[in-house]
């Protein structure tokens, strides 16, 4: 039996992470080629807001990630993510995730986004930092869960 979270913490319930705030994140819109893509152009992104998980959501996700059952682990990731979004963002994200031709949203991207959100909310990196100062490499996927100070169409 899979548990589905129906109400994210934005409804006034306590967050599992003290001081955690909602975080806007973006995913490149489907159909924009690498050649036409401009990272600073918000018209090329779907912008969603992730709300911090409740204690129950967080505990359930952690427990399910510790299982050796791949199906339960994947369901947990999707349910956890689904529980962090409001209805409009959930609907948009589900359409993107279920679109077989949409290469920007897959389970790897969902895992990357959840890891980045948890890292941001807890101020604890999920991976050790690299001693290198080189620019990060890109695997072609364009999504991020970094806090945005303001909406801007200029490149950063």
N, C-alpha and C positions, 0 to 999 in steps of 0.2 A: 504494500500500500504506500503510495507516494503522498507526501504532504505538500500542498500548494499554499503558499502565502498569499492571502488576499488583500492584506492591508499593510503597506509599508509604514515605517516609523513616522512618516510625515503627518499622520493623523493625530499627533500629540502624544503618542506613547513614548516611553523612554527608549533611547538608543542603547545598544549594547556597548557602545564605545563612547566614553565620557568626552564631551565637548565636540563630538563629531557633527559636522554641518553637511547639508546637501551639497553635492558637487556636480556642476554641469560637465558633461563630456560630449565629444562629437565623434561621429562616424562619417567618413566620406560618402556622399550620396552615390547610389547605384548608377552605373552607366557613365561615370566620368573617368576618362582614360588617364593613364599616368602622364601622357603628354599634355593634356588639357588641365591637369590638376594644379591648383594654386592653394597651398596649405592655409594661407591667411585669408582666403575668400570664404566667408561664412555661408554664402549662398550655395557653396558646394558641399555643405555638411548638414547632416541631421544632428541637431543639438538636443540632447536629452539630459535630464537631471536625475542623479541617483541619490536616494535618501538613505541615511545610515540604517542598518538592520536593527531590529529589536533583539533583545537577549535570546528569545526563543528561536528566531530566524538564524542568528549567528551560531548558536549551539547546534541546531539541526544541521546546518551546512557543514560545520566542522566534523560532526559525527559521521555524516554520510561520506565526506571526503576520506575518512579513515578506513572505509570498507574496502574490501577487495573486489567488490561488485561494480564493474564498469558502468552498467546501466543505472544503478543507484547513484553513482558518483556524477554521471552526466545529468541525470534528473535533478540532483541536488544543485548543480551549478545553474541550470536553467531556472529552477524554482527560486533560488537565492536571488538571482538577477531579476527575475520577474517580480519578486517581493520588494525590490528597491525602487521600482518605477511607478509613477502614477498611471492612470488608465490610458491616457493618450500616448504616453511614451511606451507603455507596455504593448499597446496595439501596433505602433510603428516598429518597435523592436522585433516583435513576433513575425510581422510581415517580412522584415529584412532577414531574420534568421531562417525562415522557412522558404525563402526564395532561392531555389537551386542555382540560379544564375548570378546571385549576389555574392561575389568573392570577398567583400569587405567584412561580412558578418558570418563567422563560423565558430565552432566551439573553441578553437584556439584563441580567437579574438575575444570571445566572452570570458575565457579564463584570464587573458591578459588584462582586460578591463577590471574584472573583480579584484585581481591582485593589486593593480594600481590604485583602485578605490580603497581597499583595506590598508594599503601602505600609506595613502594620504590621510585617511581617517585616524590611523594609529600613530602616525609619524615614525613608523618602523619599516624600513625597507624589507621586502619579502625576499630579496636576494642580496648577497654581499655586494658592496660597492666595488667598482673596479678601480685600481690605482691609475689606470690610463686616463688621460684627459682628452682623448680623441672623441670626435662626434659619434653619436650612436648610429649603428647601422640600421637599415630599413629592410624589412622583408616584403615590402609592397603593400602591406595593409595600412590603412590610415584610420586609426582610432586612438583616442587618448582619454585619460581620465584625470587630467591635470586641472587644478582649480583655475578658473578664468576670472581675472579681476574686473573685466568689463567686456562687453561685446564690441568687437572691432573688426573691420574688414581689411585692416592692414596686416601685412606679414610680420611675424615676430621672430 
